[in-house]
């Protein structure tokens, strides 16, 4: 028998104690963490995880511990109310702690119940239980009395030992026998010593045993500083703050048995109790089961036979002319695999809710992910992409060698997604359906920013470091920090500390969220399989286990995704059926429409699904698609891997005949022909391995996975098999190795063809609609922007402006909002023009819009008084009316007056008219006023003629500013339209073009629309943050002290037209959501910038221009002498003639006005000159203060 001391840690906090836990359960690749492996190697007889108020990490811990032979003890440090879990109020803010462990599966289920009810019923600052609930669910549980924040220890510290004895007696009597322990700790704190002394006395009096714990929050003692930083990140404080949450010692780590025995030598029972409790806890959690909910099939069928019946009927409906043997053979094969794997019920469940969605008019996408490769899904109309026509592989979706649950992700129109989820809740029971939790982590960039903040590192320094870390999901800080620039920066002691702490905290869980689509459907109530959570301010109930762990428990996870494009297509189709063809079916349009491909070849694909961004439009222009397969390849290629590997360039050159399409073996052509000999998609790797080397479908899928993971050992093992298998097909080892090298290089970047095809169908459909039904499509696109972000938010504003500009470019007419003619959403008028929707106006909600539209349908409004007398004034208030006026939606009430005067007049009348009508309606509600004819409408209220005539029209500036305020853009004009050419002559980029891909200095030109003055904390010098607006949108300019002092203080003013040169900077970790700022190096007035950067002024005149006109032009140019060259473009029968003019000019608004008076409007344009200078050395950001 060994004399080596033994001890089991029973109170420990993993990273899932989101505020203060630093103990990792697994590493970045999902393997057991170093802490878990060290415990197993030390011979520990168990280890408990007891996170604060949750069980988020329970299954992850159980699996990791099991993998290394360590006994996992599942627990929770629960928050328990002194009264009931329903109590609220100031006295309930400080909740007590209690350590609870599961002995067995029954205890585990009771622990899940307690945890779930704590969130659903007891949440008040923390998820809480109470004693009544604990007693009810006490079977299979061991309870330890808790830390200093326990009710018992708080009672002891208050000096009431009698009350303390009553408390421990209650726990002993209401739990299972021998299941309550008095918990003692020693982190060197005086209060702990007081408590321990009292607990020893309670042990003597009551016989309730002691147990020693260490309340571990980090693995090793040296992680104390990282733990402290973690607490600061969670609480929004800095390490230098004196008044903050801070652990009072550095002893909260996983101590060795020797250290624990030394600490508690005075109470040996407390040490042996840890072993006794560990022996009591023998939990086994069933994994890799299949816990599908029951799906009832018609009498006479089993699930297998009913699925086969539906599939054969479905294919007969799709192919009324008869099926080819290829389809029946493929169906037989897939059904056989599905039966053997026991997944028939899964397909029936998915088929049922998709059938319901279609029956209630909710559009369903053609497929998503690998599920589009199943003929079974196609036959059931779960998907709408023919897998045989498009050469899609079933094995990519369901591999016979894989035992995990299938994963069919389903796209529904975003407007109907909730209806489908509600149907599932009704069918299987509310308690059997839950959304899935997600966890945000401290990624490489984010952890640097968070740690930089708590260390109080200057923002400019943190930015400098963060920008040198690549963006992406798999970026590791330790690799990024090996770069020479970051190595140099780390020589600064403060940066070195930031680096060290960041490396310790990187990857830790930071916060929870709700999965955008993941939903769990279970046979019994969800809480029997996973604990549940609910936010303090949310009614959404989620699982506590995330989307990776739920399926490993055998649970059915379905992703109900809301795709806005499906709503756009649906709205467009409804317009088409109403205006053109009542039987129009988007799924039956020709997939080879020449007009559609011509549009795509010219890259005019704004608003087309997947083909909308500037980057992919550039790629479209290069590829110039001619067939649907090109669209599929395009979607697969537009990713960093293919673009950086050279695959994209090869594809483009081969498609256009600039590079020969060659195959290393004839068998390769059948697989790679559609992609011009390039390996673009994962299925090609799988097919090549089958055709060239005889791989089974399961082996081919294994090779695909290995190439995606890029594990060298695995790839070399697969190489041997590939080369040997190639010999059977007379592929020489040399050729087989060459092909395999190509597969490894390009196959790792390959995309899922099933997904590309399904999304390619949606892309093509939107392109077809844009080309053939432009009014209907763009009206639907504009409507889709309503409600997805607030007016004034840059993403909404820019996107709506972009689509409105695109509609105008397409020759479509956009009409302003009008209370007598607008619908709630964008609509098409009888003459084919698009009418602005009322809901797109700020402060106009759905109730207000519906009330206005309904009243206007009965009879057009004649005045503001009339409108206010006939609409629901509970839904429409003064702010709503004011926004309608500012948007121009009431201009039509006074058709004989200029809009600027109508708006000025109505803005003065709102208070009077709305107040009067509210009083009338209040009187009517009380039954008063009818006797004297109150109610109805008048003109526009009692205004004197003199007062009315004194009202001045709004200025053009105010008219446009009001439109932008409530619409998010300018409707009737733009303050910069008059200087459009100057802006384009000067600017290298527009605001909308600033993406993280722009890394060189830029020059922007526009108007300063907002300005905020700042003071540097460190130097006390002034600087400013400006909003610069151009014709594409707006961006932020940062004018730091040195630049601001160089003369900008006179220039940086609201309304000033300027040109600014500087370096773009982006806040936000992902390219999609990055927010652009420009650190200004130089700013000048626009006129001066035009003179400086404009290369040449082009003037256009007709061939028949007379001598007098030319003389007048010469005089105008002479009056504006300067440095800019002038060229005259003259239209002649032979074409355009260019004539150099021997005069140079200063470009200014006065000059443009003069030449337009002579040659007419649009007679000039400017050729831009030099690019902005190279970036100067980076400057530090000053700390921002108001």
Secondary structure, DSSP 8 states (H G I E B T S, - for coil): ---S----B--B-BTTSTTT--B-SB-TTSSB-HHHHHHHHTT-S-EEE--BT--TTHHHHHHHHHHTT--EEEEEEEEE-SS-TT--SGGGSS-EEEEEEE-SHHHHHHHHHHHHHHHHT--SSS-EE-HHHHHHT-TTEEEE--STTSHHHHHHHTT-HHHHHHHHHHHHHHS-TT-EEEEE--SS-HHHHHHHHHHHHHHHHH---EEE---B-BSSGGGHHHHHHHHHHHHT--TT-SSS---S-S--B---HHHHHHHTGGGHHHHHHHHHHHHH-------S----------TT--HHHHHHHHHHHHHHHHTTT---HHHHHHHHHHHHHHHHHT-HHHHHHHHHHHHHHHHTT--B-S--GGGGG-HHHHHTTS--S-TTTTT--STTT--TT--S----EEEEETTTHHHHHHHHHHHH-GGGEEEEEEEEE--HHHHHHHHHHHTT--HHHHHHHHHTS--STT--HHHHTTSHHHHHHTTSHHHHHHHHHHHHHTT-EEEEEEEEEEEEE-SS-GGGTS-EEE-TT---EEEEEEHHHHHHTT-EEEEEEEEHHHHHHHHHHHHHHHHT-TT--GGGS-TT-HHHHHHHHTT--TTSTT--SHHHHHHHHHH---SHHHHHHHHHH-SHHHHHHTHHHHHHHHHTTSS----SSTHHHHHHGGGTT---BHHHHHHHHHHHH---HHHHHHHHHHHHHT-HHHHHHHHHHHHHHHHHTT--HHHHHHHHHHHHHHHTT-B-HHHHHHHHHHHHHHHHHHHH-HHHHHHHHHHHTTTSS-TT-HHHHHHHHHHHHHHHHTT--EE---TTT--SS-EE-TTS-EE--GGGSTT--HHHHHHHHHHHHHS---SHHHHHHHS-TTT--HHHHHHHHHHTTTGGGGTTS-HHHHHHHHHHHHHHHHHHHHHHHHHHHTT-SGGGT--S--SS-S--HHHHHT-----HHHHHHHHHHHHSS-SS--TTGGGHHHHHHH-SS-GGG--TT--S-EEEEEEEEEEEEEE-TTT--EEEEEEEEETTEEEEEEE-HHHIIIIIHHH--TT-EEEEEEEEEEESSSTTT-EEEEEEEEEEEHHHHHHHHEEEEEEEE-TT--HHHHHHHHHHHHTTEEEEEEEEEEEETTEEEEEEEEEEE---HHHHHHHHHHH-TT-EEEEE------------------
